[in-house]
Amino acid sequence: MHQYPFVYGRSVKNQYFTDREQESRWLENNFRNGVNTILISPRRIGKTSLVEKVCRKFSDSPDIKIVLLDIFKCRNEEEFFRTFSDNVLRQTSSKMEEWVENAKSFLSRLSPKVNISADPTSPISLGFELSSTGQFAEDILSLPLKIAAKKKCRLIICIDEFQQIGEFKDSMAFQKLLRTYWQHQDDVTYCLFGSKKHMMNELFEKPSNPFYKFGEVINLKKIPEEYWIEFIKDRFHKTGKEIQTNTAKEICRLTENYSCYVQQLSLILWDNFDPKNQLEALKFAFDKLLEHCGVLFEQQTINLSAYQMNFLRALVDGHSENLSTSAIISKYELGSTSNIQRIKTALIKKELIDIEERRYVITDPILKAWLRRLFYQ
């Protein structure tokens, strides 16, 4: 079966993964030493791929067991508890009999039942009645600790899209509940990460929030250009195509080294490669990338106010600071100084802009290019 040389839109591994050696060692050491870790970065940088890469190093370890779960679809406490307990039981059991035994032993008050599903990705799952989530919180949240004690090992619980708990009803009380149980589990280590940077910052870096100082915060940076250039050239070469260094460098410039976009643009170029006119082929590939992403960007911007679109236009034009001056307010019709603050807050919450070194930036480089064409073509 033919394999493409680049992968995007999902976590990557093996030959599709590049660099992150320092971050991998850092995270692996934290896992071995029982240090809770929080990964924060913009989306499409490769957090999930990094965590999965490190988790695979422990696949045969008798002393450390990994549980990796995604709570993106959880909309309330009950769904979180079901997903959490189901994954902890499933991924720490070597066979179904052990899975059922542990469920009955450690969650007996919940009268657990095994559900059989036609879904091939999850053919069996845990079912139980949760008339009051608070009543059984201790049973469920202490489950990793009990299993670690039974197996005489350390459990590493990696939770993707952890920012979802910030959307739960009475989220602050739920955060306090989680921390109350998790902070005293000596044989259980947590790695928490998510795709919404501003919400993750709110959860872990605001002193008044329960998860403040819960663990070591790692702000994941973009992979440097030099690693990407070598990676792109190598992936082209292994499929019989030779890409020039300046073409690979231009891919990095256009995507601002965002992992997902580097891979996506590289793949489109590879599929439409012209060895004699590489930069022209890249221009065509970049147009295709903007076209592919256009539907999503339209959805993200269609309900923005005129003020918010005007603010984005100012950022596209290169105004990243001093946005409250009378000249900027007048030129881009932003209303007033107080209105600008409301615009900033709204766009940050929508994950369309961010603050980097006290400057406001459009977080998604392809969105920025798409907006530039929207405004000026």
Salt bridges, closest charged atoms under 4 A:
GLU21 OE2 - LYS53 NZ 3.38
GLU23 OE2 - ARG20 NH1 3.12
GLU28 OE2 - ARG32 NH2 3.01
GLU28 OE1 - LYS57 NZ 3.15
GLU78 OE2 - ARG82 NH2 2.84
ASP86 OD2 - ARG90 NH2 2.57
GLU98 OE2 - LYS151 NZ 2.60
GLU101 OE2 - LYS150 NZ 3.55
ASP139 OD2 - ARG109 NE 2.94
GLU202 OE2 - LYS206 NZ 3.26
ASP234 OD2 - LYS238 NZ 3.40
GLU242 OE2 - HIS237 ND1 2.56
GLU250 OE2 - ARG253 NH2 2.63
GLU256 OE2 - LYS368 NZ 2.88
ASP287 OD2 - LYS283 NZ 3.85
ASP287 OD1 - ARG373 NH2 2.67
GLU351 OE2 - HIS198 ND1 2.28
ASP354 OD2 - LYS197 NZ 2.99
ASP364 OD2 - ARG44 NH1 2.86
